[in-house]
Amino acid sequence: MTLFVDMDEVMADTYGAHIEIYNKDYNASLTLQDCLGAEVWQCVPEAHQESVRQHARQPGFFRDLSPLKNSKEVLRELNNKYEVYIASAAMQFPNSLREKSDWLDKHFPFIPWQKRILCGDKHVLKGDILIDDRSYNLESFNGKSYLFSSPHNINTNGFERVDHWLHLADKLLK
């Protein structure tokens, strides 16, 4: 069975990185709880919103992300059971293509470059399972889809949800 796994907010903590950078840049104390149900840039004063929106354009942003808890261990096990592909939008930001590939080399070396789909629009994916934090990527997928919980999507309904990697392991590694 083919399993597609998104990177940002599924494998990599982009949301936490935005908050960390914002707090450092503005000597602020924004928390995840402050942002539930929204994008980070929507939770800061209007004068700072463009700065937050530009984080992903900064060199090193994608390369320096932290892996989400248990993602390495569970994805290694999934890779033994499924034909795993990493499917991530990597064309929107100038540095993301190279940095995402480098990040995968560092944190998930058991996923070879041949199993990485760094793309624009994910509607072209055809397979059995897609795990993503963005509902618009799941809407056009013909296989089984799982919405991976992230602060920005807590109010999204209509998809089977997985809250964390151990929850996903319970569903897919039985």
ABEGO torsion letter per residue (X at the ends): XBBBBBABGAABBAAAAAAAAAAAAAGBABBAAAABGBBAAAABBAAAAAAAAAAAABBGAAAABBBBBGAAAAAAAAAAABBBBBBBBAAABAAAAAAAAAAAAAABAABBAAABBBBBBAAABBBABBBBABAAAAAABABBBBBBBBAAAAABBGBBBBABAAAAAAAAAX
